[in-house]
Amino acid sequence: MKISEIRELSTPDLLERIDTEKSMIVRLKLNHAISPLDNPQKIKVARRTIARLNTELRKRELEKKSNS
C-alpha cells in the first residue's frame, strides 16, 4: 500500500486497516511456522504496511494537538 493511498483513508478506515493487517500478519506467521510460505517477504511487507499506517495515524494525532 502506497503512502498516497494511506493518506486518502479516513481515520476510522486507518484503524480498521491496521486491525486487518495485524490479523493477516498473525495468520502468515502461523502458516509459515507450519509449512514454509512460497514468498516469506509477505510478512516483511505486512509489517512495513502496519508501520506506515501507524505513522500516518500518529501524524494526524499530532496535527490535531497542534491545531487545538
GUZA-991447 format. One record per residue (C-alpha): residue number from 1; x, z negated, y negated. Coordinates in steps of 0.02 Angstrom, whole numbers. Example, Ala and Ser with C-alpha at 12.3 -4.5 7.8 and 13.67 -1.06 7.14 Angstrom:
+------+--------+--------+--------+
: resi :   east :     up :  north :
+------+--------+--------+--------+
:    1 :    615 :   -390 :    225 :
:    2 :    684 :   -357 :     53 :
+------+--------+--------+--------+
This chain:
+------+--------+--------+--------+
: resi :   east :     up :  north :
+------+--------+--------+--------+
:    1 :      0 :      0 :      0 :
:    2 :     72 :     52 :   -166 :
:    3 :     83 :    -57 :   -321 :
:    4 :    -34 :     60 :   -416 :
:    5 :   -167 :     37 :   -281 :
:    6 :   -145 :   -151 :   -286 :
:    7 :   -166 :   -158 :   -475 :
:    8 :   -332 :    -67 :   -461 :
:    9 :   -405 :   -202 :   -348 :
:   10 :   -508 :   -344 :   -419 :
:   11 :   -452 :   -523 :   -392 :
:   12 :   -582 :   -559 :   -254 :
:   13 :   -529 :   -398 :   -169 :
:   14 :   -348 :   -454 :   -178 :
:   15 :   -390 :   -619 :    -94 :
:   16 :   -489 :   -530 :     42 :
:   17 :   -348 :   -406 :     70 :
:   18 :   -221 :   -548 :     85 :
:   19 :   -327 :   -631 :    220 :
:   20 :   -344 :   -465 :    312 :
:   21 :   -157 :   -432 :    306 :
:   22 :   -116 :   -607 :    366 :
:   23 :   -231 :   -591 :    516 :
:   24 :   -156 :   -420 :    553 :
:   25 :     22 :   -487 :    550 :
:   26 :    -26 :   -628 :    669 :
:   27 :   -104 :   -501 :    787 :
:   28 :     50 :   -389 :    776 :
:   29 :    168 :   -534 :    814 :
:   30 :     63 :   -587 :    963 :
:   31 :     57 :   -410 :   1031 :
:   32 :    244 :   -391 :   1005 :
:   33 :    278 :   -553 :   1100 :
:   34 :    177 :   -492 :   1249 :
:   35 :    241 :   -315 :   1253 :
:   36 :    357 :   -229 :   1128 :
:   37 :    271 :   -131 :    991 :
:   38 :    302 :     55 :    976 :
:   39 :    351 :     27 :    794 :
:   40 :    408 :   -152 :    758 :
:   41 :    433 :   -103 :    575 :
:   42 :    245 :   -126 :    554 :
:   43 :    275 :   -314 :    549 :
:   44 :    401 :   -292 :    409 :
:   45 :    284 :   -177 :    312 :
:   46 :    140 :   -302 :    330 :
:   47 :    249 :   -445 :    266 :
:   48 :    301 :   -344 :    115 :
:   49 :    122 :   -294 :     79 :
:   50 :     70 :   -477 :     81 :
:   51 :    213 :   -516 :    -39 :
:   52 :    157 :   -377 :   -157 :
:   53 :    -22 :   -439 :   -154 :
:   54 :     33 :   -618 :   -188 :
:   55 :    145 :   -560 :   -330 :
:   56 :      2 :   -468 :   -415 :
:   57 :   -113 :   -619 :   -391 :
:   58 :     17 :   -735 :   -469 :
:   59 :     44 :   -614 :   -613 :
:   60 :   -142 :   -617 :   -651 :
:   61 :   -144 :   -808 :   -646 :
:   62 :      0 :   -817 :   -770 :
:   63 :    -82 :   -690 :   -886 :
:   64 :   -243 :   -789 :   -881 :
:   65 :   -149 :   -950 :   -927 :
:   66 :    -53 :   -868 :  -1068 :
:   67 :   -214 :   -794 :  -1141 :
:   68 :   -302 :   -963 :  -1139 :
+------+--------+--------+--------+
